[in-house]
Amino acid sequence: MHAVEADHTAIWNALADLSDPEIPVVSLSELGILRGVRNGADGTPEVVITPTYSGCPAMGQIEDDVRAALAHAGIHARVVTQLAPAWTTDWMSEAAREKLRAYGIAPPQCGSHPHDSTHVLKFSRQALRYQAVPCPQCGSAHTTETSPFGSTACKAMYRCLDCLEPFDYFKPY
């Protein structure tokens, strides 16, 4: 293994368990926010992060947490926020989706095409509104959106019409 590969492996290992500040049961890596590790033009390692949406209020905390984890591991690296390509829920791992469900948040049903930069995703409130979102509590698809805005901007509020529990739905992007 080359020194650069070893450094990158050490960085990934240092950040592996770093959780999202708004959803502590999932890691930044599982959510797809932690995009990569590369070397900058001057050879300094860079950790690339992408926000779930522009203006995400958690990004400052995420950057601070990444820096702190790197410092704790004795690793010197820059944190770079990269907006393009834009984050998509397709970057979430299956483990993240299962952890969201177990935490009481319905994971996104669909997303875009993360590996095809020519694909343009068009959103339609009508298309999203009538999609059945299974309740993370009981699994029923007999649910209704109560608000397009949930506990954070990336979630909507739903209510299960069978078990009557309210829940967040992580909106697909």
N, C-alpha and C positions, 0 to 999 in steps of 0.2 A: 504494500500500500504506500503510495506517495505521501509526502508530508502534507500537501494541500488536501488530499482526500482524508487523511487522518484528522486534520484540523476541522474539516467540514463535518466529519463523523462526530467529533467531540462537541461541536456546536449543536448538531441535531440532538445528541444525547442530553446536552444541558437544557434544551428547550422542550424535550419530549413530553414532560408532564405539566407544562405550563398551561393553566386553564384560562378559559375566557372569563373576564371579570363579570360579565352579565349572566353567564350560564356556566357556573363553576364545575358542572359534571362533565364537560367536554373540553378537550385540549384545543389549543390554537391550531395545531397540526390537523386534528380530526375535522375541524371546521373548515379547513382550507385557507385560513387567514395567514398562516405561516407558509409562504409560497416557496421559499428556496434559500439556499446558501450559495454565494458566489464570491469571487474575488473582484474587488474594485480595480479601477485603473492603476492605482498605486500598490496593488497587491494585498491591501487590507481586506480581510473577510467582511462580507456584508450579509446581513440577515434581511431577507425581503419579506415584507408583510403587505397584505392588501386588505383594506377595510371591506366589511360586508356591504356598505353603501357609503357614498361620499358624505362627509359630515357626521359619521358615526362618532358619538361622544366617548366611546370606550377606547378609541385609538390611542389617545394620550396615555391612558393607563396601560394599554397593551405594550406600547413602546417602552414605558418605564419598567414593566415587568420583564420584558425581554432583556433590557439592559442589565437589570438587577440579577437575573439568572445567569447571564454571561459573566458578570463581574464575580458572582459567587463561585463560578467554575474557574475563575482566573483566565477568562478568554477575552481578548481585545478584538472587538468587531463593531462595525457600524450597523445601525438599524436604518433600513431604507423603506419608505412607504411608496409602493408602486400602485398606481391607479389603473393602469392598462396592462393586460386585459382586465376588464372589470370583474370583480368577484361574482361567482354564481353559486347557487345552492348545489349545483352538480359537483362542486369541489368538496362537498361534505363526504366524509367516509360513511360507510354503512354502520360502523361502530358509533359514530356521532349521531346518526339517525335513531339508532336503538337507545342510546343514552338519553336523547331528547325525549323520546316516547316514555321511557321509564321515569323520567323527571317530571312528566306531566305536560310536556309541550309536544303538540302534534308536529312531526317533521314535515318538511315540504314534500308535496306530491310530485312535482315536476320542476324542471328548470330550463336551462338553455343548452347550448352545445358548446362546452368549454374548450374543445380542441379545434373548433372550426371558427377562425377569426373572421370569416366572411359572412357567417350567419348573423342575421339581425333578429333579435328577440323583440317581439311586439307584445305589449301587455294590454289586456282587456279586462276591465273590472267585471264585465258580464261573464267572460270565460272563467275567471277565478271564483266568482260568487257562487256559481251553480255546481262547482266541483264538490263532490262528497269528500269531506275531511273526517276521517275516522277519529273518534274520541280516544285519547291516549289512556283514559281510565278504564272504559269498558269495551272499547273496540267497535262500538256502534257507528254506523255511517249516517245515522239519523241525527244530524247536527245542523246548526245554523250559525251564520256569522252574526254577531251582535254589534261588532264595530270593526272597521278596517284598521283600527289602531289598537295595539295591545300594550303590554308592559314596556316594550321598546318599539321603535319605529319599524324594525324588521319583522314584527309579529302582528297578527290580527287576533281579535277576541272572538271565540266561538263558545257555543253552549250545546251540550249534548241534550237532546230531547228525550232520551231514554233514562239516563242516570241523573240528569239535570245538573251535572257539574259544568262549571265554566272552565275554559282552558285556552291557552295561547296556541296559535298556529304559526309556525315559522313560514313566512310568505316565500314562495318560490321566486327566484330572480335568475 
